[in-house]
């Protein structure tokens, strides 16, 4: 009985601690969905160590569906658009800086809540919601991550260029089962197409396909 009381006090103490900004695991895979002027869902691979992201996306815009497979290599400032059906690839410049998942130290805590139910063990997920400025004051964000593990749940962005965009993360797994998918396929060109405009992460979802 005494042990139960001690454990309960320790748990209550942990929950009472004020949340702090955090970094998500450096290697993640899973799925995400985007809701704005279009609808899209994508399988993602995230490598913060190598600053690489792979997105295999399917979506709908103006009642038309589209697919997109892109590899973002931030260290090389390069994006590859991959077409598996005919083994071709476009190489484009990538103008954005890599933004690691997690909560920056400059963010402010908006609140803590439980997704689901707090009535019983395993019925809910403790999450923290933060607000702050995007890098270089490009806009505002509101992000929700898990209290334990700093796993991304939802991020809401607002920029002058694109307006509001919400990204929801789900089926997250720590690690990447096939790291080779974060390397350009052999059929991708070594030189960039000079006619292509520089790309960034947000434009992948907000550009008309």
N, C-alpha and C positions, 0 to 999 in steps of 0.2 A: 504493500500500500504506500509506504514511504517512497519507494522507488518511482511509483506512478506519479506521486505528487511532484517529485523532483523533475521528472521528465516533462510533466505538464508545465511547470514553471519555466523550464528551459525553452520549450516551444513557444510559450507566450512571450518570453523575452526576445526570441528571434523575430517573431511577428511584430513586436513593438518597435524594433529598430527602424530608424528612418532609412529608406532606400537610398542608394547612391548610384550615380552614373556608372555604366558598366560596358564591357566589351563582349560581343557575341563570340561564340567559338570560331576560331579562324578557318575551320573547314566545315562547311554545311552543305547539305543537299535537301531538296524537297520540291515544293510547288508554291506558286504564288498566283494571285489574281489581281487584275487592275481594273478599276472602275472610274471612268471619266467620260469623255465624249465617245469612247469606244469601250467594248468589253474584251478582255483578253485573259487567258490563263496560260501559265508557262511552267515547265519543269526547269529548275535552276540548279546550278552547281556554283558554289561560292568558295573561293580560295583567297583569303586575306593575306596569306604568307607570300604567294606569288602575284597577288593583285590581279586575279583572273576571275571572270564570270562567264558562264555559258547559259544561254536561255534558248529553250525550244518552245516556241510560243504558237498558240492558235487563238484566233479572235474574230471579232465581227465589227465592221465599220460600215455605216450607210447600207445596212442589210446585206453586206457582202462579207463572206468569210475570208480569212487569210491565214497563212502560216509563215513563221519566221524562225530561223535557226541562226543565232549569232554567238560569236565568241569575242569577248571584250578583253584585250590585253592592255592593261593600263600602264605597265612599265614601258611597253613599246609604243604607247599612244596609237594603238592599232585596233581596228575592228574587222572581223571576218564575217561576212554573210555567206552561209553555207547552204548549198543546194544538193541534198543527198540523192535526189532522183536522177540527176545526170552527172554527178560528181564534178560540179563546178563551184566556184567560190569567187566572191568579190572582196577585195581588200580596200579598206577605207581608213582615213585618219580618224582618230578618236580624240576629241578636244577636251573631255572632262577629266578631272582628277578622280582617283579612286576614293570612294567614301566607305569606310568599313562599317559593317552592321554593328548596332549597339547604340549607346546613348553618350553623346559627347559631354565633357566636364562642364561645359557652359550651359547645359540644359537645366530647366527648372522642373521640379516635380509637380505634376498636376494632381495626382492622387493615386491611391492604391485600391484595388478592387478584386473581387473573386468572379471569374467566369464560370458559370454553372451554379452550383449550390455549395454553401458552406455548412450545410446541415450534417454531413457525414464524411468520413475519410474517402478520398478518391472521387468525390462528387464535384469538385471545383478546382480551378487553377488560379493561383495567386499571381496577379500581374500589376505592373506599375506603368503609369502613363506620364509622359514627359512632353514638354513643349520647349521650343527654342528657335534660334535662327539657323538657316542653312549656311554653309560655308560662303564666305565673301558677301554675306548679307543678301544672297540671291533670293531669299524668300523665307517663309516660316514652315515649321514642321511640328507634327504631334505624333509621337511614337509610343506604342505599347509593347512591352517586353515582359517575359516571365520573371518573377522575383528570383527564382532559382535557375541559374543557367544563362540568363539574359538572352533567351531565344526570342527572335522577333515574332510578333503577332500581327500588328497593324501599324502602318505608317501613312499619315496624311500630309501631303505636301501642298504648299501654295507658292507659286512664282508669278511674277508679272507677265512672263511670256506664255505660260501654259495654264494659269489658273489653278484650280484644285485637282488633285489626283490622289486616289487612295490605293494602297497596295496591301493585300492581305496575304500572310504567309501561313502555310499549313503543311501537314505531313513532313515536318522537318526532321532530319536525321543528322546527328553529328558525324562528320566524316564524308568522304567521297569514295564510292566503291570502285570507280574506274577513272583514275586521274588522267589517263590519256585523252579523255574527252575535252580536257582543258588545253590541248595542243592543237594547232592548225592541222587539218588533214593534209595528206601528201599532195593532193591535187590543188591546194590553194596557191595562188600566185605569190611570188616573192616581192613584187613591186605593186604599189598602190595605183588605183585607177584615178588619174588626175582630174577626171570630170566629176568625181563624187564629192559631195559636200561633207565636211567633218560631222561626225555623229556624237551624241551623248546619250546617257542612259534614258532620260525622260523622253527624248525624241523617238526612241524605239517604239514607244507605246502611243505617242500622240501624233506622229506623222501619218497622214492618210496613206494607206497601203493600196 
